[in-house]
Amino acid sequence: MNIDGVTTGLVLDHIQAGKGWEIYNLLGLEKLDCTVAIIQRASSTKYGKKDIIKIDGSVDIDLDVLGYFDTKITVNMIKDNKLEKKVKLKLPEKLTGVIECRNPRCITSVEQDIVHQFWLADRENKKYRCIYCDSVYKEKK
Amino acid sequence: MNDLRHLINITDLSVDEIDHMISVADDIIDHRETYQDICAHKKLATLFFEPSTRTRLSFTAAMMELGGNVLGFDQASSSSTSKGESVSDTIIMASCYADIIAMRHPKEGAPFVAAGRAMVPVINAGDGGHFHPTQTLTDLMTIHRKKGRMNDLTIGLCGDLKFGRTVHSLIEAMMRYDNIRFIMISPEELDLPGYMKEKLDAAGVDWKETGSLEDAIPQLDVLYMTRVQRERFFNEEDYIRLKDSFILRRRMLDTAKDDMIVMHPLPRVNEISTDVDDDPRAAYFYQALMGKYIRMALILFLLGIK
């Protein structure tokens, strides 16, 4: 299967197999007016299988969101068919408007129009705390 | 506008600033007449979205003794919140009418949101089970006046350490002083939240937990009792099961140090037996008095007066 190379744009590599669509939706890539390809379950020497997203166009994606989702993803920035920069992701210190506080006692549970914000309390255990109520964000199981 | 100061968490204040406020409060006690008109023509808005007696009265008395005026409401039903107004809008409105705002709200983080919108200083007068920094200033003032020092103290915290916001703020304040040791005395269901334990560990503070008030008492310089609060429980059964977990009685003080002090943010229900009231170590009503003086010092500080 052939997918054209990216002239100028991004290649998101080493996405956990099966998570490509989630990343696509998370980054709102459906709004882009350029060619976007999702390659699912490609072979990977590192992880066995992986997903890849190729975006052929100048875009500005939120690396913080991507870093929160999965730090194993590699972002390759391509310019004029050449790899210009390879970015290794890390957990962002602050998360704004990405996840929502689930503490029913938090002001965010009643006050509309508040942007949910979290700060990284524990990098090792990927623990984020709400800046309003300090409670730890727990992912849905 | 950039130098506008708020008090949301006790850690918004440096140790030096707290010490300064305590010395101003000492001076107010010694020279009350000097301060009686110092806030003339200034207005404090007390926005209490949940009922309170002591804190609201204390703020009101503090502003009145500084010669200022007070306006506001004491429950959400008498504010526009009952019509669906947001905290942000209420605060902007109050900023138009007052020089400083004291706000209590049942939701955690509400004063933080308010501070982001206010055009005047905002004081957190309690946000749910989260923070209650002016109670902490009151506690620090009491410890300063009664113990004569803020370091080298073993502090026992007893009762509801999970939802007890006064306890959380007091820990954050006292852990910044030297050689402070904490003994946490609570039923397992109401023990200190994980994030507070993390903070203690990160700061290298000496602390331990116990289920026995009797065992802890002989070691203490300060015993801080708290009430198990009905309003913090979603489940009435849990409240009833835990509300009488720890009750301090007069005979239990027999093993306490002669200069230990018993503190309580008040109101108490039955966690301190009334026979303790006459013991010279009972400091909880004195504490309520200190609350007025330290709030006077805080108002002056945030208004940039003197």
Chai-1 contact restraints between the chains, C-beta under 6 A:
chainA,res_idxA,chainB,res_idxB,connection_type,confidence,min_distance_angstrom,max_distance_angstrom,comment,restraint_id
A,R105,B,E108,contact,1.0,0.0,6.0,A-B,restraint_1
A,R105,B,G128,contact,1.0,0.0,6.0,A-B,restraint_2
A,C106,B,E108,contact,1.0,0.0,6.0,A-B,restraint_3
A,C106,B,G109,contact,1.0,0.0,6.0,A-B,restraint_4
A,I107,B,K107,contact,1.0,0.0,6.0,A-B,restraint_5
A,I107,B,G109,contact,1.0,0.0,6.0,A-B,restraint_6
A,I107,B,A110,contact,1.0,0.0,6.0,A-B,restraint_7
A,I107,B,V113,contact,1.0,0.0,6.0,A-B,restraint_8
A,V110,B,K107,contact,1.0,0.0,6.0,A-B,restraint_9
A,E111,B,S86,contact,1.0,0.0,6.0,A-B,restraint_10
A,E111,B,V87,contact,1.0,0.0,6.0,A-B,restraint_11
A,Y132,B,G109,contact,1.0,0.0,6.0,A-B,restraint_12
A,Y132,B,F112,contact,1.0,0.0,6.0,A-B,restraint_13
A,C133,B,E108,contact,1.0,0.0,6.0,A-B,restraint_14
A,C133,B,G109,contact,1.0,0.0,6.0,A-B,restraint_15
A,D134,B,Y195,contact,1.0,0.0,6.0,A-B,restraint_16
